[in-house]
Structures are given as C-alpha cells and as structure tokens.
Amino acid sequence: MYEVRGKLHGPNGKNLSVLTVWMTDFETGNTRFITMYPDKRRIK
C-alpha cells in the first residue's frame, strides 16, 4: 500500500489537501486507487 499526499485546486480558487491510498496487487503487479480523504496534515 502507498499513501500519496497532494492538493486539489477547485474552480473557486480554494485548495484542499488530500491523502490518497493506492495498492499494488501481488499477483498481477497492477496498482489501483483505493480511497481519498482530506489530509489533516497541511502541505506547505
């Protein structure tokens, strides 16, 4: 599993810090998106 932090930029000019979770399947080697939620840690 991997966690990736980033920012989403909205059309209203506001930014939202998010945390995404990804998982790599052992058998196929495919990486897939699991979930995304607001990140409580601020990105500067």
HELIX and SHEET records of a PDB file:
SHEET    1   A 3 TYR A   2  HIS A   9  0                                        
SHEET    2   A 3 ASN A  15  THR A  24 -1                                        
SHEET    3   A 3 THR A  31  PRO A  38 -1                                        
END                                                                             
